[in-house]
Amino acid sequence: MSKSRTAALALSALATTAGAQTICMHTREMEAALKDWYGEAPVENYAGQKQQVWASAATGSWTVVKYLTDGNSCVVEQGENWPDVAEKNEALAALEQ
């Protein structure tokens, strides 16, 4: 199984499992999974201290990613309905943590 596919499965498991552990992986793998499997891209003006919101206009999914100094990244928050103002506020709140 490819690393990107493994990363995507890990992100998918996080999205469907309540109380799941934080998912972290190499930044390149994380970004490839967000692009390839979720169709997400970085959202301009939605970046914080070493964090970035990724979202898909097509599906409405969104992910807040925290970038670590060791070259890895972690999913901080995920959601759906990105155009929804309440979801944007939730993503922004996650950036402020």
C-alpha positions as CSV (number, residue, x, y, z in Angstrom):
1,M,0.0,0.0,0.0
2,S,1.4,3.4,-1.0
3,K,2.2,6.0,1.7
4,S,-0.4,8.4,0.4
5,R,-3.0,5.7,0.5
6,T,-2.0,4.8,4.0
7,A,-2.1,8.5,5.0
8,A,-5.6,8.9,3.5
9,L,-6.9,5.8,5.4
10,A,-5.5,7.3,8.6
11,L,-7.2,10.6,8.0
12,S,-10.4,8.8,7.1
13,A,-10.3,6.8,10.3
14,L,-9.8,10.0,12.3
15,A,-12.8,11.6,10.6
16,T,-15.1,8.6,11.5
17,T,-13.8,7.6,14.9
18,A,-15.0,9.6,17.9
19,G,-12.3,10.4,20.5
20,A,-9.6,9.1,18.1
21,Q,-6.0,9.9,18.8
22,T,-4.4,12.8,16.9
23,I,-3.1,11.7,13.5
24,C,0.4,12.8,12.7
25,M,2.6,11.9,9.7
26,H,5.3,13.4,7.5
27,T,4.1,16.7,6.0
28,R,4.5,15.6,2.4
29,E,2.3,12.5,3.1
30,M,-0.3,14.6,4.9
31,E,-0.5,17.2,2.1
32,A,-0.7,14.5,-0.6
33,A,-3.5,12.7,1.3
34,L,-5.5,16.0,1.7
35,K,-5.0,16.8,-2.0
36,D,-5.4,13.3,-3.6
37,W,-8.1,11.8,-1.4
38,Y,-10.1,14.8,-0.1
39,G,-9.5,17.3,-2.9
40,E,-8.5,19.9,-0.4
41,A,-6.1,22.8,-0.9
42,P,-4.7,25.4,1.4
43,V,-7.1,28.2,2.1
44,E,-5.7,31.7,1.7
45,N,-6.0,33.9,4.8
46,Y,-6.7,30.9,7.0
47,A,-3.3,30.2,8.5
48,G,-2.1,30.7,12.0
49,Q,1.0,29.9,14.0
50,K,2.4,26.9,12.1
51,Q,-1.2,25.9,11.2
52,Q,-3.2,25.9,7.9
53,V,-6.8,25.3,7.0
54,W,-7.2,23.0,4.0
55,A,-10.6,22.9,2.3
56,S,-12.5,21.5,-0.7
57,A,-15.0,23.7,-2.5
58,A,-16.3,20.7,-4.3
59,T,-17.0,18.5,-1.2
60,G,-17.1,21.1,1.6
61,S,-14.6,19.1,3.7
62,W,-12.0,21.0,5.7
63,T,-9.0,20.1,7.8
64,V,-6.8,22.2,10.1
65,V,-3.2,21.0,10.0
66,K,-0.5,21.8,12.5
67,Y,3.0,21.8,11.1
68,L,5.7,20.6,13.5
69,T,9.4,21.5,13.4
70,D,10.5,17.9,12.8
71,G,8.9,17.7,9.3
72,N,5.7,16.1,10.5
73,S,2.2,17.5,10.6
74,C,-0.9,16.7,12.7
75,V,-4.6,17.0,12.1
76,V,-6.0,19.4,14.7
77,E,-9.6,19.5,13.5
78,Q,-11.8,18.3,10.6
79,G,-15.2,19.1,9.4
80,E,-17.7,19.3,6.6
81,N,-19.7,22.1,5.0
82,W,-16.8,24.5,4.6
83,P,-18.8,27.3,3.1
84,D,-21.0,27.3,6.3
85,V,-20.0,30.3,8.5
86,A,-20.2,28.2,11.7
87,E,-17.8,25.7,10.3
88,K,-15.4,28.5,9.3
89,N,-15.5,29.8,12.8
90,E,-14.7,26.4,14.2
91,A,-11.7,26.1,11.9
92,L,-10.5,29.6,12.9
93,A,-10.9,28.7,16.6
94,A,-8.7,25.7,16.1
95,L,-6.0,27.9,14.5
96,E,-6.0,30.0,17.7
97,Q,-5.1,27.0,19.9
